[in-house]
């Protein structure tokens, strides 16, 4: 610090603590926006999925929250980028477009599928999941909405061997 000008020292004395405070703020906001409570209470369009998730076997038995299914877990960089992108997209859509329906993009569908396979790896270990339908195409009502008909009466097509 001996060779730094007094002006540089002053900027460092002010800038470094501000940078540290900003870092704490960003981390706190990241954690706050990752909670199920935040997802379900800050956006009116998320209220029905939030309320129905309380009566899901995922939530009641395993304590699964929004981020467990809807946020990537295998790459922290993808997690940060995805949260920023989807948050900005949802904010824009709900501000400047009719927020009546949520539509998932391909990136979101891929994340959902990876998270289904991550948590249910032992269940699906003998099922070919590399091509064809995704888990949530058949299990659409879990955890957010009850299916339109009881699961036991839904047609299931399996090949007989």
N, C-alpha and C positions, 0 to 999 in steps of 0.2 A: 504494500500500500504506500510505500515510501515514494514511489515514482509516479503515482497518480496525482492528477491535479485536484485542487480542492473542489472544483465543480464536479468532477467525476466521482469523487468520494461522496459528495452530497447526493448525487443521483443514485449511487449504489445504496447509501444509507436509507433513502426513501424507497427506491425501486425494489430492492430485495424483499423487505417485509411486505410490501404491497403484492408482490408476485406470490409469496407464500400464502398470504390471506386469500388471494384469488384462487390458488390451487386448492385450499381447504374448501372454499365456496363451491368450486366445480365438483369436487368429490362428494360433498354433502348433497348437492343437487342431483348428481348421478344416482346416489343411493336413494334419495327421496323419490325420484321418478321411477325407481325400479320396484316400488312396493305395489301390492295389489290394491291397497287402499287408495293410493294416488290414481291408479288406472281407473278405478271404478267410481271415484267421486269427483274428479276434476273435469270430466267430459260427459255431458249428458247422454251421448250416444252409447257410452260404455256401461251405463247403469244396468240395462237388462243382462248383458253377459256377466257383469260383476255379481248381481243378485242371484242368478241361477247357478253360478259357480259355487256358492255356499252350500248347495245341496248336492254337490257332485261327490262321487266316491273318491275322486282324486283329492279333493280338498278335505273331506271329512276323515279319511283314513290316513292320507299321506302328507297333508298340509301343503299341497302343491299350490303355488301362486301363479300369477300371470307370467312372470319372467321365466318360470321353469319351462314353459311351452313356447313362448313367443319371442324369446331372446336367444341368440346363439351362445353356446357354452364352450365350444371347443377352440375359440380364437378371440382373445380379448380385443384385438384391433377391429375385427369384424363386429364384435359386440358394440363397441363405441360408435363405429361408423353407422351401423344399422339403427341404433337408438337415435342418433342424430337425424338420420335420413327419415325414418318412419315418424319420429316426433314432429319434424318440420312438415312433412307431407300431411299428417293428420291435422296439424294445426291449420295449415293452409286450406285443406279441404273443408274443415269445419267452419272456417271463417268466410271463405269466398265461394263455396259451393254448397248445395243442399246436403247436409250431413245425415241423410236418411238411411243409407246402407253402407256397411263396411265391405270393402272389396280387398281381398288379399292379393298381393302381387306374387310373382313367381319366387322371388327371394324369400318372402314370408312363408310360402308353402314349403320351400326346401328346408327352412329352419324348423317349421313344425314337424316335418317328417323326420329330420335328424334327431329332434328331441324325443319324439315317440320311440324311435329305435334305441336311443340312449337309455331311456328309463325302462323300456320293456324288452331289453335285449334277450333275456332268458325266455320270455314268452314267444318271441318271434325267431328264435335261433334256428328253427327247422322250417321256416317259411321263407320262400324266395321273395325278398323285398327289393331286389335290384331293378326290377322293371315292372311295369303295370301300375295298378292302383296304389295310391298312398293310403296310409293308415286311416286318416281322417275322412277319406271318401266314404268308407263303410261305417266308421264310428263317428259320424258327423254330430250326433247329439251330445257327445261327451266332451267337455264338461259343461258346456254352456246352455244348451237347450234340450228339453226332452225330445226324443225322436217322435215323428208324427205317428208311428205305430209301435206297439211293444216290440222289443228286440226279438222275442220268441216267435212273433208272427211275421217278421221280415223275411223275404225270400233270400236264401243263401245258396249260392251256386258253387259247389266244390266238385272237382273231378273225382270220379270213383276209380280207384286203382285196383 
